[in-house]
Amino acid sequence: MKYYSLNKQSPDVDFKEATIKGQAPDKGLYFPHTIPVHEQAFFDNIEQYSNEEIAFRLIQPYVAGTIPDDALRNIVKETINFSIPLVPVNEHIFSLELFHGPTLAFKDVGARFMSRCLGYFAKERREKVVVLVATSGDTGGAVAHGFYDVPGVEVVILYPSGKVSSVQEKQLTTLGKNIHALEVTGTFDDCQQMVKQAFVDEELTKKIFLTSANSINVARWLPQQFYYVLAWKQWADKKNPPVISVPSGNFGNICAGLLAHISGLPVKHFIAACNANAVVPSFLASGEYQPKKAIATISNAMDVGNPSNFVRILELFHHKLGDLRNVLTGYSISDDETRSVLKEVYQQYNYLPDPHGAVGYLALERYLRQHTNAKGMFLETAHPVKFYDVVEPVIGETVPVPDAIKEQLKLAKQSSLIAPDYDALKATLLDRY
Ligand SMILES: N[C@@H](CCOP(=O)(O)O)C(=O)O
């Protein structure tokens, strides 16, 4: 499989080089030359396959030739060694729980896969790799955990000061060793911009071997297809495929779902469930793409004003807005609506979503009101405890803290404050590495 840059000014690369580079030299995102289409029988008989076999079959065509199949099987097995259950909330709506991994968020799948691929490729290199990553909350913790203590790898996480939850901040600032956090006095988009600029700074990249662990990196983005197909395995009504509502910020997750759909996965419709940061729903309505400064909300991991993966979504649909609209509808949900649906779902169905899941639930409910024969699922992208400061006042109860993170919450934060300014990042990196 070859990958091309969406800016079309850089040479094609294979999976190994795309993973190591993170982003193409012309600042474009890498995109696969062909999208594999799986046989109908694979999806028709999906219950027959183990989770590992499903994940392996999905990812193998993208990796082929760069990691041998036996090593890849091992990577896949370690990546999804936790449950990904589809849980009924009511008669029409199911929750795909993606928070049973070590950092309680869907990002664990991509981060674990990428860290293992990079570990595999790094064995062949002597140089230290510096992984740069921007986070609005969940990516940072998952990448910190996935790359913790990996030999030859240093991780630098940029996060917007005061704009991630207290649990997320602990997850990305307390591990120490090879994990370093930079607290940026700006927005997630500032962090993302600084990171992207670093990759094209020749002076810096001559001295430091940099890569990205955001979904701009194909090794972070592509494995996110796994759980869409694992959801299909658990979907009972195979004659009536699900509507899938995806809480969306940087749009890597929904873009992976759309990719799986183009590869043959039965899905009735996709919903981009956004908070007040509604650049993509506005685009779907008007045809105009207008990036905006990110607005802070209670579903903070989706506080993105210029989603990186929007260009990949356009490419998937050959830039044909009509085709995209046939598959994807966008909704924007306010913080007040999020609080009230969170409470309602908890009281009425005894199911506690996190604020991102609540946005996904309400967007799905709105769509199903117009499409009465359909049923659907929302992606429950993170455990509600990660947002206990929002959730507890809404439901008037304490959210029990899972054992997986109890000890980490007692550790002290270690971070360096920096301005939302590329020169500040460059100076920090040159000084440290
Ligand atoms: N929602 C993200 C923002 C970065 O997204 P990514 O998938 O490109 O890493 C976060 O939680 O940090």
The ligand as an SDF file (V2000), in Angstrom:
LIG
                    3D

 12 11  0  0  0  0  0  0  0  0999 V2000
  -10.1110   15.0530   20.7350 N   0  0  0  0  0  0  0  0  0  0  0  0
   -8.7110   14.9970   20.7020 C   0  0  0  0  0  0  0  0  0  0  0  0
   -8.0680   16.0460   19.8480 C   0  0  0  0  0  0  0  0  0  0  0  0
   -6.9420   15.4480   19.0540 C   0  0  0  0  0  0  0  0  0  0  0  0
   -7.4710   14.4680   18.2000 O   0  0  0  0  0  0  0  0  0  0  0  0
   -6.6310   13.3620   17.4840 P   0  0  0  0  0  0  0  0  0  0  0  0
   -7.5660   12.2090   17.3280 O   0  0  0  0  0  0  0  0  0  0  0  0
   -6.1960   13.9410   16.2110 O   0  0  0  0  0  0  0  0  0  0  0  0
   -5.4560   13.0210   18.3540 O   0  0  0  0  0  0  0  0  0  0  0  0
   -8.1010   14.8580   22.0960 C   0  0  0  0  0  0  0  0  0  0  0  0
   -8.7560   14.3210   22.9700 O   0  0  0  0  0  0  0  0  0  0  0  0
   -6.9810   15.2720   22.3190 O   0  0  0  0  0  0  0  0  0  0  0  0
  1  2  1  0
  2  3  1  0
  2 10  1  0
  3  4  1  0
  4  5  1  0
  5  6  1  0
  6  7  2  0
  6  8  1  0
  6  9  1  0
 10 11  2  0
 10 12  1  0
M  END
$$$$
